[in-house]
Amino acid sequence: MAPDRRLKVKLASPRGFCAGVERAIRTVEDALAGYGAPVYVRHEIVHNTHVVERLKRMGAVFVEDIAEAPSDRPLIFSAHGAPQAVHEAAAARSILAIDATCPLVQKVHSQTRRNVARGRHILLVGHYGHPEVEGTMGQAPAGSVTLVETLEQARAVEVPSGPLAYVTQTTLSVDDAAEIIAALKTRFPDIEGPRTADICYATTNRQGAVKRISPGADLVVVIGSPASSNSSRLVDTAKAAGARRALLVDDPANCNLELFDNVQTLGVTAGASAPEELVETLLTRLAGVFSLSVETVETAIEDVVFKSPIMMAG
């Protein structure tokens, strides 16, 4: 017998895995297939607990310090990138290093190194402590990159005399980053930026889709892990776009369905590191309680594919 309670679901598209995440996960899987277990991974390969736990079961070992990795096993650098010093330390120990850094993050690294080589001080728009930010700051000598996290900081940041350039973390809120960049350009008219935006296509597309499903929604659920920057930004975007409530849900299999009481219109999306099976788990659980009507709201079609670094090496 179908449930009497009705729930309209607006399902954002695109959602879930981006090309950089797919490439990073595939890199670990390919390394396990080619070299056998264990393979070591510096930092979580992507910020999703479900993905990390699955790869652990396959034989991946995750470490924060490469001193924990033996020199006779492959070491994979996560999608977020790593400072130059980490690459150099791995090379000094003759470790077989496999770089799964997202190519769009690598672009930001290249911009940073190039601008520093040209004598420019870098303003990096991003979040303190995020591994992508640490990796980008680690592309340049100490003191040559200044982190700017907020609009208030952009309006007050002190910089050394001389030419400036800016780069951004790839997973920021598009709207927040635009405000910060505008403030920097107002203060420093000659500051040089990238020819194309650093915020990645997937982040932009997922935020655009959330803006479409949020107006009039009683609740927007973003499936993703708390450590995922792009997932957290989707929650912020949903609230700003008109959702009455927006929540980050890491594990739909265990979330309290009382969250959906008094919800008539629900928006659902997933961060760029969240597998689609988690969306299916949520919808399946909701279908046991509600009579669902599901509308997919598509705002972009993604066909980007990045080659595995293992394939490239071979």
Buried (B, 14 or more C-beta within 10 A) or exposed (E): EEEEBEBBBBBBBBBBBBBBBBBBBBBBBBBBEEBEEBBBBBBBBBBBBBBBEBBEEBBBBBEEEBEEBEEEBBBBBBBBBBBBEBBEBBEEBEBBBBBBBBBBBBBBBEBBBEBBEEEBBBBBBBBEEBBBBBBBBBBBEEEBBBBBBBBEBBEEBEBEEEEBBBBBBBBBBBBBBBEBBEBBBEBBEEBBBBEEBBBBBBBBBBBBBBBBBBEEBBBBBBBBBEBBBBBBBBBBBBBBBEBBBBBBBBEBEEBEEEBBEEBBBBBBBBBBBBBEEBBEBBBEBBBEEBEBEBEEBEBEEBEBEBEBBBEEEE
